[in-house]
Amino acid sequence: MYKSLLCWRYLRTRYIALASIISVMLGVATMIVVNSVMAGFSAKMRDRLHGVLADVVVESYSIDGFYNHEEVTERILEVAGDRIAATAPTMETFALAKWTVSGQPFTRQVQLIGVEPESRAKTGDFAEFLVADQSGERIAPSFEISEKVKLNRPVGRLLQEARKNDPDDLIGAQILQDQLESEVPDHGAIIGFAVGHLHRDGKDYAIAPPGTRIGLVFPSAGQGKPKPEYDDYTVVGYFKSDMSEYDSQHVYIPLRRLQYMRGLINERGRGAVNAIQIKVKPGVDLDALARSLQGELEKLQPNFFRVATWEEKQGPLLAAVAVEQSILNILLFFIIAVAGFGILGIFSMIVVEKTRDIGILKALGASTAGVRGIFLGYGFSLGVVGGGVGLVGGLLFVEYINPIESALSRLTGRRVFDGDIYYFNEIPTLVQLSTVSWIVGGAIAIAMAASVWPAQRAAKLHPVQALRNE
Amino acid sequence: MSSVQLSARGLWKSYRKGKSEVPVLHGIDLDVERGEFVAIVGASGSGKSTLLHLLGLLDAPDRGEVLLDGERIDNVSERRRDQFRNRTFGFIFQSYHLLPELSALENVMIPHMIRFGPIAYLRRRSAIRAEATALLERVGLGHRLTHRPAELSGGEMQRTAIARALAGRPEILLADEPTGNLDSETGHGVLDLLRDLNRERGLTMMLVTHDLQIAQRADRIVRLAGGRIEDWAPAMA
């Protein structure tokens, strides 16, 4: 009983112990904050990546693709139909985008993806990322060119004005209407948000507003030399996944049109695709599925297909985040180790300071184990208090990290977390119970480990020598 | 009727100072009877504190034996030794040696806290507290229960220490210069208290002092010089 009483009193009266508590607290809080941010970062990034990419993708090595995608899909479903929720054929190729807005020409290198929007939407979060403009208003996964989009063109605006000002001038309106129809290409395109917008000073400026006629140059397919093909499209919406890699590169157009323009529709009217996107049912092991599909497709056509899970497609990025997190953790663990040595030093001092008390306790019949228990318990309480306060502080910091970030940004005059550099506007966080308990448990263990040696020294003190110390 | 309670048989003790051994006690033989009040006097370095430590099992002799009621106790296990310190002996020191973080009352309760495990202690807690309070009242500190040692005067601290020494209901009280840090008036007050307790409770009392005037109040004076008992005589009083 005297052990806990003395621990408690030492904790309350030895202000020097506060230093160890603070160092444990800071270590724990830092580790919780860093881990939560990194976990949030990687979780959110995986989320986004996974949203854009289908679970598993079957690609051909050639960008000219294959005509028998129906058979391939059938074969895939035959092998693993029970594990697959949906499939969608797509055609991906490189392209150059050219367009002019208010006399200003723009050119972008893009990744052109021919899709059937309905089926593509079933194999991922594609549809969730489609917006009409900066307002973020969602649109349906379709390339249909609505009247509203058409009227957004300069001629369209003239037409609207003419209709309003002079509703009886039907001929004038018809001329404008014809002009508009002739200007608008037949096929719609959904372009990456960052392709169609400039981001400056925290604001987005549309450089390819809805209705813009956008020209795309892409390679033709076939046996001979690839030749550039040119085709016009009307911007009907934007793809905004908040992953800058995708938003600044992707351009979606109707699959059939791309097949036609690249000369990839055969005499039987079948179009070629170079990828099949697969969405699997929940709980399916993606890697196992990819392996079994790869094996099966090898039988169909050797060395032609490549089956990859979304994680494999983004492997280096995900691995980089994981490596970063583990290195940071190792480094941060040193912080707690430093706190541990702090406790060791401070404890040794306290033992010297309390030598007389130890002598008294022994004279009153306290055992060696009892005296050791006081200091072990003291170390434990320091760890618990420091870890506890650090836990609360760290969790509060994580909870309010975005207000703290903006306050810091205002204070220092520069953005601490720049949403343009990273993929996110806000600092993402994810508190994992297992990580947090490891951190707090580890801190307590280190505090206790650091108190073992001083406690042992205290316990070994000879009562007479301890008491002579006056 | 008198009976020998605590005995020393040929106690030798020396301390190591660097490479040389400094002999302190050279074969001490001493018998203390139950309820006796013995004063040990001697010059500084005569080994009187060391003798007290050996008798109270705070230290172990190099040679010789310590007997309690005829049984040897200097060679028992560490656990038994802790129990003897806790139950049989009560210590009083020159510089009081109270625990500064605890109140007077808690200081007096410490021997019981050490004796019992947490659960056993908590079960007896109110009785222990009442007993400690009574002891502090007995030594005249009923109004100082919650004070920290730093808030007490020297005499009050020594009285608290005496109450603590009594708390474990010891059979033998060992006092090492209990009045050494006190002015003579306070010192005599403390001594009166010890004397009274000796009579009231039949406590065996061994008191180390270099002050002959203090020693005169004992039943018997043992004079130590050069590590040996020089003579022993009944006190004048």
Interface residues (C-beta under 8 A of the other chain):
Chain A: M1 Y2 S4 L5 L6 R9 Y10 T13 R356 D357 G359 I360 L361 K362 A363 L364 G365 A366 S367 T368 G370 H462 P463 V464 L467 E470
Chain B: H53 G56 L58 D59 E78 R79 D82 Q83 F84 R85 N86 R87 F91 F93 S95 H97 L98 L99 P100 E101 L102 E106 I110 P111 M113 I114 R115 F116 G117 P118 Y121 L122 R164 G168
